[in-house]
Amino acid sequence: MAAAAQAPAPAPDVRPHRTRTRTRTRAPRWRTALRYAALVTVLLIMIGPFLWQLSTSFKGTTEDIYTSPPRLLPAHPTFANYGDVADTIPVWDFILNSVKVAVANVATNVIGAAMAGYALARLRFRGRKTAGLVFVLALLVPMEATMLAQFATMRSLELNNTLIAVVLPGCIGAMNVLLMRNAFGALPYEIEEAAVVDGANVWQRFTRIALPAVKGTLAVVAIFSFMGAWDDFLWPLIVLSDSDHFTLTVGLNFLHGTFSNDQRIVAAGTIIAVAPLIVMFACLQRFFFRGVGEGAVKG
Amino acid sequence: MSASPSTVAVQGAASRPRAVAPGRRAGRAAGRTHRAFSPWLFLAPGLLITLAFNLYPFLATVWKSFTDARTLTPGTFVGLDNFTALLDDDQFWVALRNSALYVVLVVPCLVFLPLLLALLVQRHIPGIAFFRSAYYTPVVASVVVVALMWVWMLDDRGFINGVLRMVGVDPVPFLSNQWLLLLSSMALTVWKGLGYYMIIYLAALANVPRELHEAAEVDGAGPIRRFVSITMPSVRSTMVLVGALSSVSAFKVFTEVFMIAGPTGGPGGADTTLVMLIQRAGTGLQGRTGYASAMSIVLFLLTLVLMLLVLRADRKDKD
């Protein structure tokens, strides 16, 4: 059944292959060299600042970090700055808070958006159009325009200054619901008809047949939810007042404000914040790029 | 479909209600209640969250914008007072100017540069997966983190000025001049957005038929000619989408400017953006919720108008 969904794929696959071999024989060597030169130049622009930050984080207190020309490698590499981050701010608590928020955000978004998207795409009921419209309207309202009212809502729910308040507003994003609706909508109806015939109920069809068929889009929703929660700054800044509950981004801003005089510690702090995400992304990137492509072709 | 005759009959009964015998009516009615009920169970979490934390706060914002509410007091109805007060607020006009500058300068960069990047990484040559993910790294990182990196790069004694000093150029005051601060924030926004839009373009480019390029090449069209006459028209609707997404997010910019120009928005608040103004006016114990809500409504209308304009331009293109 899944093969049916991807039936048109093999045909376009043949063409690039043939073209590739042809261009390889035709494209002059200097053009390939030029392409790689351009690729490397852009690479330096995109990851250069990360490398410079990494280098600074390893430079010792005796080393001048303001030299001209800038010294790219630390003269006496040290891990001391990383220890100092933990001494100046409770960085592990901040990380734990961010992990809690991000994991909760992934779980609620994946489950909630998949369920709502499935209902919108595959179930027939009165009010389906209205329900779909609610999510489209939600997409039109920027969070920045409603954050003060959200803050007031949280206050009346007595949730201010809690991690729950950080998670709640974005825990089932309208965009994710619509993404899932598109993914489910692109599945052929035959795959569920067979299950209906076998007497499967809606829930069984959803969990056993439809969900496994949209893994790519689910992965995209999961990754974007994680990144969104991990990277968010404005809403946690507004809703959190007590440093015990700070997420990492809010905590880093604090580090920046208090210790901007020691750039080495700030650098180490940012590397601690960004390294897990880069590692996670490097591990998932294959899955991610495939999922994004899938979603775009289907959408 | 390899179903046995008996199951086909059952399915036929379910999908063709007219043919159902009277005796089956009760069962069908039960099925209908079940069918009418379960979709709402699936939708309930998503709908409740969206209504409670998205559409209700929006309606509350509309209402509050007509009141003199403060953080701790609900306020009374004051009509359009907040909106007329906005017209006399210099800070508001500064913020509006900065946000408009942001759209005008950042959006063209984010429409064209990622397309060029996508073309650069489109071909499957050895190592391309590495380059694609590396270009995506700034998207993965938090704005706070990358802003801290940029502040360090742009420091008077930082990397960029270090290199400039090496070639004999006086230090450039990236972090103290009002205009350079805004330009630095914009550069950061562009740099961070490149990878994100590159992926959108990559997906669009995968759908451009290769024959078009081959035919044009046979006809003697050079790479620039092929870009203008084949690539651009084929990804035009994607360019419009990227334009819409990036202009809306340019109007909502907060963190970059907050981090680079500081919480008060640079010298004398000259680099404040609309969202920074909302955050500053509306939070804290003395927060002017009603006034900040009026600004929120302006922000909403501006993003809405931008989206409608861009979508209309797209429709005209297609006609």
Interface residues (C-beta under 8 A of the other chain):
Chain A: R15 P16 T19 R20 T32 R35 A38 L39 V42 L43 I45 M46 I47 P49 F50 W52 Q53 T56 Y66 T67 S68 P69 P70 T108 I111 G112 A113 M115 A116 Y118 A119 L120 L123 R124 F125 R126 R128 A131 V134 F135 L137 A138 L140 V141 P142 E144 A145 T146 M147 L148 A149 Q150 F151 A152 T153 L168 P169 C171 I172 A174 V177 E190 E193 A194 V196 V197 D198 V202 W203 F206 M227 W230 D231 F233 L234 L237 I238 L248 T249 L252 N253 H256 Q263 V266 A267 G269 T270 A273 V274 L277 I278 F281 A282 Q285 R286 F289 V292 G293 G295 A296 V297
Chain B: M1 A3 T7 V8 V10 Q11 A14 R35 A36 S38 P39 W40 F42 L43 P45 G46 L47 I49 T50 L51 A52 F53 N54 L55 Y56 P57 F58 A60 T61 K64 L117 L120 V121 R123 H124 I125 A129 F131 R132 S133 A134 Y135 Y136 T137 P138 V139 V140 A141 S142 V143 V144 V145 V146 L148 M149 W150 V151 W152 M153 D155 R157 G158 F159 N161 G162 V163 R165 M166 W191 L194 G195 I199 I200 L202 A203 A204 A206 N207 R210 E214 V248 K252 F254 T255 F258 M259 V275 I278 Q279 G282 T283 G287 T289 A292 S293 S296 I297 L299 F300 T303 L304 M307
